[in-house]
Amino acid sequence: MKRVKSNWSDVILVCRKCSKKLDGGFGPDADEKLAKVLRKEIAREAGVHGKKAKGRRAPMGVIEVGCLDICPKGAVTAVRASAPREWLVVPKGTPAPVVLARLGAEPQPAPFSAKIMPISSSPSNRHAPG
């Protein structure tokens, strides 16, 4: 077995069956699935220096799961994995920032990471005689 690292601190589970029934319904043109819109919003909010934090580099993940057995009409069921007692029925057309706020899952910007180079590796950093 091999471990794979990720920056996720939380996961949002979105019902795949509800999303399929709506055939989109979210985003600026109301033609995208809730999961995709949430991923884009998380990447946009957590980006640093104009770069988006996507996939495993994002601060939280969005995963479509099988039917959650709520089956609301004109809406999608979502739940934050760290708060399994609080499920959210998201009506078609709800903006992604509102959904993230209601789930209590507002992403934080990724921490700045810089590569640290040893001082002795550069010829210009050598001590001058004298």
PyMOL CGO cylinders between C-alpha atoms (Angstrom):
from pymol import cmd
from pymol.cgo import CYLINDER

trace = [
    CYLINDER, 0.00, 0.00, 0.00, 1.09, 3.52, -0.69, 0.3, 1, 1, 1, 1, 1, 1,
    CYLINDER, 1.09, 3.52, -0.69, 0.03, 6.73, 1.10, 0.3, 1, 1, 1, 1, 1, 1,
    CYLINDER, 0.03, 6.73, 1.10, -0.80, 9.83, -0.88, 0.3, 1, 1, 1, 1, 1, 1,
    CYLINDER, -0.80, 9.83, -0.88, -0.66, 13.29, 0.72, 0.3, 1, 1, 1, 1, 1, 1,
    CYLINDER, -0.66, 13.29, 0.72, -3.34, 15.92, 0.42, 0.3, 1, 1, 1, 1, 1, 1,
    CYLINDER, -3.34, 15.92, 0.42, -4.07, 19.37, 1.88, 0.3, 1, 1, 1, 1, 1, 1,
    CYLINDER, -4.07, 19.37, 1.88, -7.69, 18.49, 2.63, 0.3, 1, 1, 1, 1, 1, 1,
    CYLINDER, -7.69, 18.49, 2.63, -8.88, 19.38, 6.11, 0.3, 1, 1, 1, 1, 1, 1,
    CYLINDER, -8.88, 19.38, 6.11, -12.49, 18.42, 5.34, 0.3, 1, 1, 1, 1, 1, 1,
    CYLINDER, -12.49, 18.42, 5.34, -14.65, 16.73, 2.71, 0.3, 1, 1, 1, 1, 1, 1,
    CYLINDER, -14.65, 16.73, 2.71, -18.05, 17.70, 1.32, 0.3, 1, 1, 1, 1, 1, 1,
    CYLINDER, -18.05, 17.70, 1.32, -20.20, 14.79, 0.14, 0.3, 1, 1, 1, 1, 1, 1,
    CYLINDER, -20.20, 14.79, 0.14, -22.71, 15.54, -2.65, 0.3, 1, 1, 1, 1, 1, 1,
    CYLINDER, -22.71, 15.54, -2.65, -25.45, 13.15, -3.76, 0.3, 1, 1, 1, 1, 1, 1,
    CYLINDER, -25.45, 13.15, -3.76, -24.72, 11.99, -7.30, 0.3, 1, 1, 1, 1, 1, 1,
    CYLINDER, -24.72, 11.99, -7.30, -28.30, 10.84, -7.94, 0.3, 1, 1, 1, 1, 1, 1,
    CYLINDER, -28.30, 10.84, -7.94, -29.80, 14.24, -7.01, 0.3, 1, 1, 1, 1, 1, 1,
    CYLINDER, -29.80, 14.24, -7.01, -27.24, 15.96, -9.25, 0.3, 1, 1, 1, 1, 1, 1,
    CYLINDER, -27.24, 15.96, -9.25, -28.06, 13.69, -12.16, 0.3, 1, 1, 1, 1, 1, 1,
    CYLINDER, -28.06, 13.69, -12.16, -31.81, 14.33, -11.81, 0.3, 1, 1, 1, 1, 1, 1,
    CYLINDER, -31.81, 14.33, -11.81, -31.27, 18.11, -11.94, 0.3, 1, 1, 1, 1, 1, 1,
    CYLINDER, -31.27, 18.11, -11.94, -29.00, 17.88, -15.01, 0.3, 1, 1, 1, 1, 1, 1,
    CYLINDER, -29.00, 17.88, -15.01, -26.92, 20.86, -13.88, 0.3, 1, 1, 1, 1, 1, 1,
    CYLINDER, -26.92, 20.86, -13.88, -28.77, 23.72, -12.23, 0.3, 1, 1, 1, 1, 1, 1,
    CYLINDER, -28.77, 23.72, -12.23, -25.78, 25.47, -10.66, 0.3, 1, 1, 1, 1, 1, 1,
    CYLINDER, -25.78, 25.47, -10.66, -23.14, 27.97, -11.76, 0.3, 1, 1, 1, 1, 1, 1,
    CYLINDER, -23.14, 27.97, -11.76, -23.51, 31.21, -13.74, 0.3, 1, 1, 1, 1, 1, 1,
    CYLINDER, -23.51, 31.21, -13.74, -25.33, 29.53, -16.64, 0.3, 1, 1, 1, 1, 1, 1,
    CYLINDER, -25.33, 29.53, -16.64, -27.14, 26.96, -14.46, 0.3, 1, 1, 1, 1, 1, 1,
    CYLINDER, -27.14, 26.96, -14.46, -25.56, 24.15, -16.49, 0.3, 1, 1, 1, 1, 1, 1,
    CYLINDER, -25.56, 24.15, -16.49, -23.07, 22.63, -14.03, 0.3, 1, 1, 1, 1, 1, 1,
    CYLINDER, -23.07, 22.63, -14.03, -23.37, 20.09, -11.22, 0.3, 1, 1, 1, 1, 1, 1,
    CYLINDER, -23.37, 20.09, -11.22, -23.20, 21.31, -7.63, 0.3, 1, 1, 1, 1, 1, 1,
    CYLINDER, -23.20, 21.31, -7.63, -20.01, 19.32, -6.97, 0.3, 1, 1, 1, 1, 1, 1,
    CYLINDER, -20.01, 19.32, -6.97, -18.18, 20.99, -9.86, 0.3, 1, 1, 1, 1, 1, 1,
    CYLINDER, -18.18, 20.99, -9.86, -19.30, 24.48, -8.83, 0.3, 1, 1, 1, 1, 1, 1,
    CYLINDER, -19.30, 24.48, -8.83, -18.18, 23.86, -5.23, 0.3, 1, 1, 1, 1, 1, 1,
    CYLINDER, -18.18, 23.86, -5.23, -14.76, 22.58, -6.39, 0.3, 1, 1, 1, 1, 1, 1,
    CYLINDER, -14.76, 22.58, -6.39, -14.28, 25.69, -8.53, 0.3, 1, 1, 1, 1, 1, 1,
    CYLINDER, -14.28, 25.69, -8.53, -15.28, 28.01, -5.68, 0.3, 1, 1, 1, 1, 1, 1,
    CYLINDER, -15.28, 28.01, -5.68, -12.97, 26.28, -3.20, 0.3, 1, 1, 1, 1, 1, 1,
    CYLINDER, -12.97, 26.28, -3.20, -10.09, 26.47, -5.70, 0.3, 1, 1, 1, 1, 1, 1,
    CYLINDER, -10.09, 26.47, -5.70, -10.77, 30.15, -6.37, 0.3, 1, 1, 1, 1, 1, 1,
    CYLINDER, -10.77, 30.15, -6.37, -11.05, 31.14, -2.69, 0.3, 1, 1, 1, 1, 1, 1,
    CYLINDER, -11.05, 31.14, -2.69, -8.02, 29.14, -1.58, 0.3, 1, 1, 1, 1, 1, 1,
    CYLINDER, -8.02, 29.14, -1.58, -5.74, 30.23, -4.41, 0.3, 1, 1, 1, 1, 1, 1,
    CYLINDER, -5.74, 30.23, -4.41, -2.54, 32.10, -3.65, 0.3, 1, 1, 1, 1, 1, 1,
    CYLINDER, -2.54, 32.10, -3.65, -0.90, 34.63, -5.97, 0.3, 1, 1, 1, 1, 1, 1,
    CYLINDER, -0.90, 34.63, -5.97, -3.46, 34.05, -8.73, 0.3, 1, 1, 1, 1, 1, 1,
    CYLINDER, -3.46, 34.05, -8.73, -2.97, 30.27, -8.77, 0.3, 1, 1, 1, 1, 1, 1,
    CYLINDER, -2.97, 30.27, -8.77, -5.94, 28.06, -7.99, 0.3, 1, 1, 1, 1, 1, 1,
    CYLINDER, -5.94, 28.06, -7.99, -5.62, 25.34, -5.35, 0.3, 1, 1, 1, 1, 1, 1,
    CYLINDER, -5.62, 25.34, -5.35, -7.20, 22.38, -7.14, 0.3, 1, 1, 1, 1, 1, 1,
    CYLINDER, -7.20, 22.38, -7.14, -7.52, 18.65, -6.47, 0.3, 1, 1, 1, 1, 1, 1,
    CYLINDER, -7.52, 18.65, -6.47, -5.42, 17.32, -3.60, 0.3, 1, 1, 1, 1, 1, 1,
    CYLINDER, -5.42, 17.32, -3.60, -3.83, 20.77, -3.20, 0.3, 1, 1, 1, 1, 1, 1,
    CYLINDER, -3.83, 20.77, -3.20, -7.17, 22.33, -2.27, 0.3, 1, 1, 1, 1, 1, 1,
    CYLINDER, -7.17, 22.33, -2.27, -7.94, 22.84, 1.43, 0.3, 1, 1, 1, 1, 1, 1,
    CYLINDER, -7.94, 22.84, 1.43, -11.03, 20.63, 1.16, 0.3, 1, 1, 1, 1, 1, 1,
    CYLINDER, -11.03, 20.63, 1.16, -12.39, 18.03, -1.20, 0.3, 1, 1, 1, 1, 1, 1,
    CYLINDER, -12.39, 18.03, -1.20, -15.79, 17.59, -2.84, 0.3, 1, 1, 1, 1, 1, 1,
    CYLINDER, -15.79, 17.59, -2.84, -16.81, 14.01, -3.58, 0.3, 1, 1, 1, 1, 1, 1,
    CYLINDER, -16.81, 14.01, -3.58, -19.95, 12.80, -5.32, 0.3, 1, 1, 1, 1, 1, 1,
    CYLINDER, -19.95, 12.80, -5.32, -21.37, 9.77, -3.52, 0.3, 1, 1, 1, 1, 1, 1,
    CYLINDER, -21.37, 9.77, -3.52, -24.22, 7.36, -4.19, 0.3, 1, 1, 1, 1, 1, 1,
    CYLINDER, -24.22, 7.36, -4.19, -27.79, 8.17, -3.22, 0.3, 1, 1, 1, 1, 1, 1,
    CYLINDER, -27.79, 8.17, -3.22, -28.15, 9.68, 0.27, 0.3, 1, 1, 1, 1, 1, 1,
    CYLINDER, -28.15, 9.68, 0.27, -31.87, 8.68, 0.37, 0.3, 1, 1, 1, 1, 1, 1,
    CYLINDER, -31.87, 8.68, 0.37, -33.28, 12.18, 0.84, 0.3, 1, 1, 1, 1, 1, 1,
    CYLINDER, -33.28, 12.18, 0.84, -34.28, 12.73, -2.84, 0.3, 1, 1, 1, 1, 1, 1,
    CYLINDER, -34.28, 12.73, -2.84, -35.56, 16.34, -2.70, 0.3, 1, 1, 1, 1, 1, 1,
    CYLINDER, -35.56, 16.34, -2.70, -37.36, 17.78, -5.74, 0.3, 1, 1, 1, 1, 1, 1,
    CYLINDER, -37.36, 17.78, -5.74, -35.40, 20.50, -7.51, 0.3, 1, 1, 1, 1, 1, 1,
    CYLINDER, -35.40, 20.50, -7.51, -32.47, 20.28, -5.08, 0.3, 1, 1, 1, 1, 1, 1,
    CYLINDER, -32.47, 20.28, -5.08, -29.30, 18.37, -4.21, 0.3, 1, 1, 1, 1, 1, 1,
    CYLINDER, -29.30, 18.37, -4.21, -28.34, 16.87, -0.84, 0.3, 1, 1, 1, 1, 1, 1,
    CYLINDER, -28.34, 16.87, -0.84, -24.90, 17.74, 0.55, 0.3, 1, 1, 1, 1, 1, 1,
    CYLINDER, -24.90, 17.74, 0.55, -23.17, 17.02, 3.85, 0.3, 1, 1, 1, 1, 1, 1,
    CYLINDER, -23.17, 17.02, 3.85, -19.84, 18.01, 5.37, 0.3, 1, 1, 1, 1, 1, 1,
    CYLINDER, -19.84, 18.01, 5.37, -18.03, 14.85, 6.49, 0.3, 1, 1, 1, 1, 1, 1,
    CYLINDER, -18.03, 14.85, 6.49, -16.86, 16.45, 9.75, 0.3, 1, 1, 1, 1, 1, 1,
    CYLINDER, -16.86, 16.45, 9.75, -20.45, 17.40, 10.64, 0.3, 1, 1, 1, 1, 1, 1,
    CYLINDER, -20.45, 17.40, 10.64, -22.47, 14.29, 9.74, 0.3, 1, 1, 1, 1, 1, 1,
    CYLINDER, -22.47, 14.29, 9.74, -25.52, 15.36, 11.77, 0.3, 1, 1, 1, 1, 1, 1,
    CYLINDER, -25.52, 15.36, 11.77, -26.13, 18.46, 9.62, 0.3, 1, 1, 1, 1, 1, 1,
    CYLINDER, -26.13, 18.46, 9.62, -27.27, 17.69, 6.09, 0.3, 1, 1, 1, 1, 1, 1,
    CYLINDER, -27.27, 17.69, 6.09, -28.16, 20.43, 3.62, 0.3, 1, 1, 1, 1, 1, 1,
    CYLINDER, -28.16, 20.43, 3.62, -30.80, 20.34, 0.88, 0.3, 1, 1, 1, 1, 1, 1,
    CYLINDER, -30.80, 20.34, 0.88, -29.47, 22.81, -1.71, 0.3, 1, 1, 1, 1, 1, 1,
    CYLINDER, -29.47, 22.81, -1.71, -32.11, 24.29, -4.05, 0.3, 1, 1, 1, 1, 1, 1,
    CYLINDER, -32.11, 24.29, -4.05, -31.28, 24.57, -7.74, 0.3, 1, 1, 1, 1, 1, 1,
    CYLINDER, -31.28, 24.57, -7.74, -29.42, 27.83, -8.53, 0.3, 1, 1, 1, 1, 1, 1,
    CYLINDER, -29.42, 27.83, -8.53, -28.02, 28.48, -5.04, 0.3, 1, 1, 1, 1, 1, 1,
    CYLINDER, -28.02, 28.48, -5.04, -24.63, 30.26, -5.35, 0.3, 1, 1, 1, 1, 1, 1,
    CYLINDER, -24.63, 30.26, -5.35, -21.59, 28.20, -4.28, 0.3, 1, 1, 1, 1, 1, 1,
    CYLINDER, -21.59, 28.20, -4.28, -20.38, 30.71, -1.63, 0.3, 1, 1, 1, 1, 1, 1,
    CYLINDER, -20.38, 30.71, -1.63, -23.79, 30.50, 0.06, 0.3, 1, 1, 1, 1, 1, 1,
    CYLINDER, -23.79, 30.50, 0.06, -23.67, 26.69, 0.05, 0.3, 1, 1, 1, 1, 1, 1,
    CYLINDER, -23.67, 26.69, 0.05, -20.16, 26.64, 1.55, 0.3, 1, 1, 1, 1, 1, 1,
    CYLINDER, -20.16, 26.64, 1.55, -21.19, 29.14, 4.24, 0.3, 1, 1, 1, 1, 1, 1,
    CYLINDER, -21.19, 29.14, 4.24, -24.32, 27.16, 5.17, 0.3, 1, 1, 1, 1, 1, 1,
    CYLINDER, -24.32, 27.16, 5.17, -22.26, 23.97, 5.38, 0.3, 1, 1, 1, 1, 1, 1,
    CYLINDER, -22.26, 23.97, 5.38, -19.77, 25.81, 7.59, 0.3, 1, 1, 1, 1, 1, 1,
    CYLINDER, -19.77, 25.81, 7.59, -17.03, 24.84, 5.17, 0.3, 1, 1, 1, 1, 1, 1,
    CYLINDER, -17.03, 24.84, 5.17, -15.47, 28.09, 4.06, 0.3, 1, 1, 1, 1, 1, 1,
    CYLINDER, -15.47, 28.09, 4.06, -12.00, 27.34, 2.67, 0.3, 1, 1, 1, 1, 1, 1,
    CYLINDER, -12.00, 27.34, 2.67, -8.94, 29.09, 4.00, 0.3, 1, 1, 1, 1, 1, 1,
    CYLINDER, -8.94, 29.09, 4.00, -6.11, 30.18, 1.69, 0.3, 1, 1, 1, 1, 1, 1,
    CYLINDER, -6.11, 30.18, 1.69, -3.35, 27.62, 1.32, 0.3, 1, 1, 1, 1, 1, 1,
    CYLINDER, -3.35, 27.62, 1.32, -0.26, 28.40, 3.42, 0.3, 1, 1, 1, 1, 1, 1,
    CYLINDER, -0.26, 28.40, 3.42, 2.61, 30.01, 1.56, 0.3, 1, 1, 1, 1, 1, 1,
    CYLINDER, 2.61, 30.01, 1.56, 5.43, 27.59, 0.97, 0.3, 1, 1, 1, 1, 1, 1,
    CYLINDER, 5.43, 27.59, 0.97, 8.82, 28.54, -0.34, 0.3, 1, 1, 1, 1, 1, 1,
    CYLINDER, 8.82, 28.54, -0.34, 11.76, 26.42, -1.31, 0.3, 1, 1, 1, 1, 1, 1,
    CYLINDER, 11.76, 26.42, -1.31, 14.73, 26.97, 0.95, 0.3, 1, 1, 1, 1, 1, 1,
    CYLINDER, 14.73, 26.97, 0.95, 18.10, 26.74, -0.74, 0.3, 1, 1, 1, 1, 1, 1,
    CYLINDER, 18.10, 26.74, -0.74, 21.28, 26.20, 1.25, 0.3, 1, 1, 1, 1, 1, 1,
    CYLINDER, 21.28, 26.20, 1.25, 23.44, 29.31, 1.43, 0.3, 1, 1, 1, 1, 1, 1,
    CYLINDER, 23.44, 29.31, 1.43, 26.62, 27.49, 0.43, 0.3, 1, 1, 1, 1, 1, 1,
    CYLINDER, 26.62, 27.49, 0.43, 25.15, 26.26, -2.88, 0.3, 1, 1, 1, 1, 1, 1,
    CYLINDER, 25.15, 26.26, -2.88, 25.65, 29.58, -4.66, 0.3, 1, 1, 1, 1, 1, 1,
    CYLINDER, 25.65, 29.58, -4.66, 29.20, 30.76, -5.58, 0.3, 1, 1, 1, 1, 1, 1,
    CYLINDER, 29.20, 30.76, -5.58, 28.23, 34.41, -4.92, 0.3, 1, 1, 1, 1, 1, 1,
    CYLINDER, 28.23, 34.41, -4.92, 27.49, 33.62, -1.26, 0.3, 1, 1, 1, 1, 1, 1,
    CYLINDER, 27.49, 33.62, -1.26, 30.98, 32.39, -0.40, 0.3, 1, 1, 1, 1, 1, 1,
    CYLINDER, 30.98, 32.39, -0.40, 32.92, 34.34, 2.17, 0.3, 1, 1, 1, 1, 1, 1,
    CYLINDER, 32.92, 34.34, 2.17, 35.34, 36.85, 0.72, 0.3, 1, 1, 1, 1, 1, 1,
    CYLINDER, 35.34, 36.85, 0.72, 38.87, 36.77, 2.09, 0.3, 1, 1, 1, 1, 1, 1,
    CYLINDER, 38.87, 36.77, 2.09, 39.82, 39.44, 4.38, 0.3, 1, 1, 1, 1, 1, 1,
]
cmd.load_cgo(trace, "trace")
